[in-house]
């Protein structure tokens, strides 16, 4: 006799069977037994309350377990193990009973539970290199607060920002920039709630978006999540995707972009046109916190000729002696040298130049003293020529150095005219001339100093 299908048996357990199903059950003892067991199972499951951990809560539990393993915490007392073992045995007995009964149903196939691999690299605290205004963070279930540039984000922290860049202080070859919401896991992992993460990695990292785990140890890639859609763009290297539910795997190699919807098989991902992925800009170490909050809003700030943006902003930059450029709104660029010390914050200030006293034109005697002072300090200027000679042993040329000197003898502006020397030597002359110490003139004056740069005897 042919038995009822499992779906028909489940339906008969929920409602009174009629027609052919009722007639079959009247004459089939085995199927009546299956219906009774299905009714008992449905009654048992109806009394259970489902509980599902959110992605973020799961990451916190996972982080705590990893910390316990790393810390080598003591094993539980024997009575706790006995209690746990008793519960496990009871659960195993129930599972065995259910599986034994279900095995008798026709057409039922048991699938093994897949093993899902995750990143095992230790988590490295991340320094916030830059963050857009309004960026926030919270630790665990604490209150949200402003995210400060220069602070360290730890495992279990959640971040929310229009834009944020982070990198580890340890010698780990990965960094990321993100927008939206994310949380940091117990391993080298991030959970993306919404928005986008761009990662440059040279050691294992994992990005979790919905049920997809993106794993890589050497790649430049982007993961974005909007609603139920997840997009992976791999610009360099390759990324392995693992479905946390089914265990399905897929490798995406550069250059490639793929889109999925929640619940869809990995192999059904739709390929999209490639778009550029800009790697996070990470300054060289040692770092310092560079704060422009005291400047007039809109002041354009640059370091070593590279424009950083318009004040106010705060970001982490490389320490050392740096050439600082400030251009206030509607004003001219002012340059100076700034000594940035690693580990110490630097507040940028626009120094107002001292006003020179107005007076009569410099007399001949004052000009003669200044020219004599310039002549005495020509060895400083000659050092720029020596640098040129190291690169080109036959280097020679003529330069007209135009100096704007204030009433108190300070060199306010330098310009190199008719230069036939290298650009690096010209820049050196400008920087060196600004450091010349000259006697007071009594009034502003523009002086032209001709220089002939050639080796003696030529």
ABEGO torsion letter per residue (X at the ends): XBBBBAAAAAAAAABBBBEAAAAAAAABAAAAAAAAAAAAAAAAAAABBBBBBBAAAAAAAAAAAAAAAAAGBBBBBAAAAAAAAAAAAAAAAAAAAAAAAAAABBGBBBBBBBBBBBBABBBBBBBBABBBBGBBBBBEABBBBBBBBGBBBBBGBBBBBABBBBBBABBBBBBBBBBEBBBBBABBBBBBABEBBBBBBABBBBBBBEABBBBBABBBBBBBBBEABBBBBBABEBBBBBBAAAGBBBBBBOBBBBBBBBGBBAAABBBBBBBBBBBBBBBBOBBBBBBAAABBBGBBBBBGGBBAEBOBBBBBBBBEBBBBBBBBBGBBBBBBBBBBBBGBBBBBBBBBBBBBBBBBBBBAAAAAAAAAAAAAAAAAAAAAAAAAAAABAABBEBBBBBBBBBAAGBBABBBBBGBABBAAAAAAAAAAAAABBBBBAGBBBBBBBBBBBBBBGX
